[in-house]
Amino acid sequence: MTSDPARSAPVAPPEPAPIRTAVAGFGLSGSVFHAPLIAANPAFFLDVIATSDAGRKAAGAAAYPSARIVDTPAAILELAGGLDLLVLGTPPATHYPLAKAALEAGLDVVVDKPFTVRSAEGQELMELAARLGRVLTVFQNRRWDGDFLTVRALLESGVLGTVTRFESRFERWAPNVTKAWKAAATPDDGGGVLFDLGTHLLDQALELFGPAAVIHAELAARRPGERADDDVFVALRHDSGVTSHLSMNLLCAQQGPRYRLLGSEGGFTKHGVDPQEPYLAAGGSPLDADYGVEDREWAGLLGRDGHLDRLPTERGAYPEFYRILAEKIIDGGTSSALPLPVDPAGPVEVLKLIEKARELAA
């Protein structure tokens, strides 16, 4: 008796259903970062967008016609039974209560940086997510900046020898506070450049060189009407022996190097800023062939033995965040073999450094 090939052929497992996703907030965070990255990944379906701004509602409906547009994050929580994931791109003071409510409603959660305003709140959310068996992560997207990936690879190569100093800057010319919530926000609300750009710089320093303590901090408010800080310098001493000098300034008419590393065998200097944010803001797609590719003229300089060599910048990779997240959620979020894109424990350590910096500066 011959077998039927159609009966004996292996059957491919069904494709998992898309992760039903809601984005709360459709300002810079929601419209430039989260929504385009989610829409570009077939593992996700952008189901709901929450914004109360009429212009942003229209923009969201035009860009994502299959998404429902609601007024508030609370309206998303009312739909939690038909959703899988909530992405919070709302002001920092809302992160803790909204993330807590979403986890308790049975949703997995992505929280934009800063994770929370206080480290104790972040720790509480981590414990809650673990107790409920939910996925909780933080959108520290600049771990996938092309220049950061270049620095990481350079360190792994060992060509700099023993690194002694790491300098990292985010400096911009933004003399006016343009967002209403930022104009009103104090440090208690998560306002200021230390919570904003500083969160990235601190996170990157810890990722590269490990645990650290704040040894010096300077915080100032230079712009008229600034209620928090817009000019900050923080020095860290890492347990590994490296000293990090981190600068963030929103009233800077001439920017310094984005990175400068000094080691026993060489040094590296890099100017310019990763191109992914402006590319997405201009309407580009993460699926474009030239997405994340930096112009060659911005290549960093590697100095060794008195010679300077151009070191091309690696391609930026923000989509990696959602690729890793999709694998984690589809797996059920329980396998320790599959990592989170960002373990919230790291951002909690960043918040502790921010708290210490404010204490020293005061």
Secondary structure, 3 states (H helix, E strand, C coil): CCCCHHHHCCCCCCCCCCEEEEEECCCHHHHHHHHHHHHCCCCEEEEEEECCCHHHHHHHHHHCCCCEEECCHHHHHHCHHHCCEEEECCCHHHHHHHHHHHHHCCCEEEEECCCCCCHHHHHHHHHHHHHHCCCEEEECHHHHCHHHHHHHHHHHHCCCCCEEEEEEEEECECCCCCCHHHHHCCHHHCCCCCCCHHHHHHHHHHHHHCCEEEEEEEEECCCCCCCCCCEEEEEEEECCCCEEEEEEECECCCCCCCEEEEECCCEEEECCCCCHHHHHHCCCCCCCCCCCCCCHHHCEEEEECCEEEEECCCCCCCHHHHHHHHHHHHCCCCCCCCCCCCCCHHHHHHHHHHHHHHHHHC
